[in-house]
Amino acid sequence: MSRSPMHDVVLLEGDQPSTDDDTPPRPRSHRRWWAVGLAAALVVGGAVAVQHRSDAAADERAARLALVPGVIAPADGSLRALWRLEQPEAAVTYGGAADGVLLGGTSSGDGFDLHGVDAATGDVLWRTPVDVPVDETLWSWCDPVRAADGSELAVCTAGPDAPAASIALSSRTVWTVAPRTGEILTSRRVRGDSTVLVTADQLVVAGSPDTGVWRVQSLDPSSGEPRWTFTPPIPRTHADFSQPQLLDEGTGNVLVSLGGHLWLLDSAGTPLVDRTTTDGTWWVALRTGTSLGRSFSSGGADGIALLPDHSTVTISEQPVYVFPDDGTAPDALFTLDTRADGTWLVGRSAATGAQRWTLRENALTSLLVEGTLYIGTSDSIIALDPGSGDVRWRRDVGHAVDQMSTDGDDLVVVAPPTTVAAYSRHDGHPSWSTDLADELSGLASVGFAPGTRHVAAWGLDGSVTAVG
């Protein structure tokens, strides 16, 4: 029996194979389930991908803000005690953390110890006895510094608590410490009236090894060896107890002020600026490499600003200290102008010092993150455009706001004496509020400490408790 050749057959949309019974054909929708399912899967997959990108962006933003000094860890109204330090160790929270460790020094009947506290847990990691004069009441501080190999170290110093004339005849000690172990890497004894500055990667000491000359040295934090030496050409007399001022200018340069003169030294100790100023001028760092010097020797306030291009302009207003500051809006800096009709916040160009805007408000505290300037006043929080001064929102809080930080999403403020409240950074809407006196007994005050990313609660006994 012969067979006809076989051919491939393609069923087109709408074709139905023949059957021997009268069963009606299946609806087309039954054969399209795979298309609907595929479309749904694509929609869900796209939403998941968008969510992943959104989560990744949020994580990146949180990680970026966590590196900004002064920004606290995420917080909400359920604040609770995380760890506590008793009075001898509590002072470590005033300094910055080095490699996650808070450092400080304390006197005891057995001598003087440096100690390290884990910034995350509050655990005391180590105590290291150091050699200091035992017949003096000592103060101390520690700051982080980066070594040439990129490792984090700490510089600590301790000196006598005495009148200026007595300090000049005494001595103080400067140590470089490995923060995780407490190992003393370098130790240097200097005159009591020496000035010590720690920048991101420099240890700078201005001292007078004899009575005829001041000397400014940048020391290698790891070895203590001099990197460079600068000698101001100003003689010193026995009757002169004034000290050189050293200032971290913010861009790797060091400002030196002494005897009515100013020098700006680069990372090699070479003077970039050398100019005469009013005797007694005191300098503070503003934003973005701008410094402001003020003197009251003439009976009024004389001021001069040193700009990033090393030019100077006359500005006799008070500086506004912005903290935290993530560096956004880099061409904006701020001052306060006290006039007969009140105090005015002034916005200026960091490049030229030129006035851009004014607002009749006294900024008791201020911070700048993600392109918005937030100020605390006698009764409000105000969000401003740093370039134009335009008010983005204003929230009346009913009390003076002189302590304020942020966890990235909210502005966290202290309502004296012991209440902590949060307001949305985006519109000022209240987020939460809690009175820590309900959580902690014997509470004296609440605030923010540079050494920890948490709210700090100070006890009447001198202890400090980190809450979060």
Summary of the structure (lengths in Angstrom):
residues: 468
radius of gyration: 31.2
end to end distance: 91.3
largest distance: 131.9
contacts: 1436
relative contact order: 0.11
helix: 12%
strand: 44%
